[in-house]
Amino acid sequence: MVLKRIQMCCTLAWHFLRVFWQIVYGAWRVSKLPHPIISIFGSSKLAQTDRYAHQANKVAALLVEQGISVLTGGGPGIMEAANCGAVLKGGDKSKITSIGIGVHGLTEPKNTCVQEYFTMDYFFARKWLLTQYSSGFIVFPGGFGTLDELSEVLTLIQTQQMKKVPIVLVGKEYWKPFYEWITNEMVTHNLITDEQVQLFSITDDPYKAFCFVRGECEID
């Protein structure tokens, strides 16, 4: 029994050190990005011809043109579209304007545009890096992973573990049922407040998303 407990403690210590090292390494890599930084979330499954991919490309280009760096999950789909927009409008090609952070073990097509790319062993480590250094978030349609990232940010702000930052969801058609569920169910059952619903905005306009995360306009 004692030997088993020692083995468990040693295994736990090894995992702790591994996570700690990855976080430190990831923070060092992300530190290459000039501030401010905007994180862009969205599905890895959308083609580059999809309208949301075009919008992600456009909004990333607008951000980089104004000296704002772009951080993504480093995958294909929306992430690749954003990284491509950041590269095309980056001007000085030697300057890092975007970074992608992947996760070991994912069998996804390669992101062809990401300038700097590295991987984490753990999803939570990647998510921590994607959220801790960003001054705003633009969220495109996605699946469980995108919802997880969005929920993490909203929870951290709700619980005052993160300062309030602009969060904009792009795609009214896609996000409308999500918004209605929040207002019709969560608010109705007093699980969140009307004020907390206002932690994010929704738009179809990439320029409005760009303007909103810069704090220069509101979205009706």
N, C-alpha and C positions, 0 to 999 in steps of 0.2 A: 504493500500500500504506500509506504513512504517513497519507495523508488518510483512508483507511478506518479506520485504527486510531484516529485523532482523533475521527472521527464515532462510533465505537463507544464510546469513553470519554465523550464528551459525552452520548450517549444513556443510558449507565449512570449518569452523574452526575445527569441529570434524573430518572430513575426513583428513585434514592436519595433525592434531595431531596423528591420527591413522597411517597414512603413515610414519610420522617421527619416531614414536615408533617402527614400524616394521623394518625400515631401521637400526635404532640403535641396535635393538635386533638381526637382521640378521648379522650385522657387528660383533657383539660380538661373535656370534656362529661361523662365518667363521674365526675369529681370532684364533681359535683353530688349524687351519691348518698351519703347518710349511711352510714357503716360500722357494723356489718359488712355485707358483700354476699354473697349466694348466687347463683350462676349456675345457671339451669335450661336443660337441653338436651333436645331431642326433635324429632320429626318435624313438618314443616310441612304434611303431607298428611292428618293426622287431623282429623276433624270435631269441632266443639265438643260434639257429643252423645256422642262416644266416651268410654268409661270412663276412659281414660288422661288425656284432656283434663279431665274432671271432677276427677281426682286432682291434676293440675297446678294447677288453679284453687284447690283446697282447700289444698294445701301452700303456695302463694304467699300466700294469705290468712293462714294461720297465721304465716308468717314476718313479714309486714308488721305484724300485730297485736303482735308482740314487738319491733318497731323494727328489723327486718332488711330491708334493701333487696333487690330482685330484679333481676337482669340477664339478658337473653335475647338471642337473635339477631334479634328484632324482626319475625319472620315470622308467618304464620298457624299453625294447628294447636296444638301443645303450647305454643309460645311465646305465642300470643295468649291461650290459656287461663290461662297463668301471669300475664301482664300484666293480664288482666281481674280475676283474684283479688287482685292487688296493689292495683288501683284501688278495687275495691269495699270493701276493708277498710282503705283508707288513712286514713280519718278526715278529716283536714285535706286537702282537695282541692288546696290550693295547694302542698302539700309533695310533692316528688318522691320516690316510693317505688319506681319501676321505670323502667328504660331499655331500649330495644331498639336493637341495632346491626345494620344490614342491610348488604348488598353491592350495589353498582351492577350493573344488568343482569339481576337476577332478576325473572322475570315471575310474581310470586306475588300472591294476593289481599291486600288491605290489612289490617294488624293494627288492629282498631278500638279497642283499649284502651290501647295503649302511650302513656305520658305524654310521654316524651322519645324521639325517634327520629332517628338520623342514619345515614348510610351510608359505607362504606369502598369504595375501588376494588379492594381485594385481600382475598381470604378470609383469608390469613394475618394481615393486620393486624387484622381483626375478631376472629379467634381469640385473638390476643395480648391484646387488650383484655378479652375474655371470661374469660381465665384469670388475668391478672396481678393483678387487684384483688379476687378472690373468696376468701373464707375457707372455702368448701365448694361442692360440686357435687351437684345432683340431676339424674339422667339418666333420661329416659323413653324408651320405644321410638322408634326412628328408623332412618334409612337410613345411607348412606355418610357424610353430613355429621355426623350424631350420633356415629357410630363414630370418625370423624376427631377430633372434639373430645374424646371420652372417651380415645382413645389418646394424644392430645397431653398431656393432664393426667397420665395414668399414666406416660408416658415421662419427663416432666419430674420427677416425684416419684422414679421409679426411678433416674434419673441424678443425683439430688440437685440439680437445677437449680431446684427448687421445694420449699418446705417441705411436709411431709406434712399434708394437710387431709382432712376427711371427704368421701368420695365414696359416694353411694348410688344404686343402679340400681332404679327402680321398675318392677315387672312380672315376677314370678317365671316365669310361663309364657313370656314373651318372651325373657328373659335366660338361662333355664336352659340351652339348647343352647350359648350363648356361653360360659357358665361351664364346662360340661362339656368343650368343646373346649380351653379354657385348661388345665384340670386333666389331661385325658386326653392331650393332644398337647404343649402347650408345656412343662408341668412334666415330663412323661414323657421328653421329649427334652432336658431340662436347659436349656431356653431361658430360663425364668424360674424363680424359687424359690417354694417354698410360702409363704414370708413375703410375697413380692410379690403373690401371689394375694389376700392379706388387705388389699390397698390399697383395696378397695372391698367394699361389702356390698349385698345384694339384699333387697328387701321388696315386699309388696303394700299395705302400710299407709301412707297419706300422713302420718299422725301420727308413725309411727316414723321416716319419712324426715326429717320436720321436727325431731324430737327428736334424731336421730343427727347431723345437720349442726350442731346446736347443742352437741354434745358432752355431752348429758345422758343418753344411753342407748346401749345396744349392740343390735345386731341379730343374732339367732341364725342 
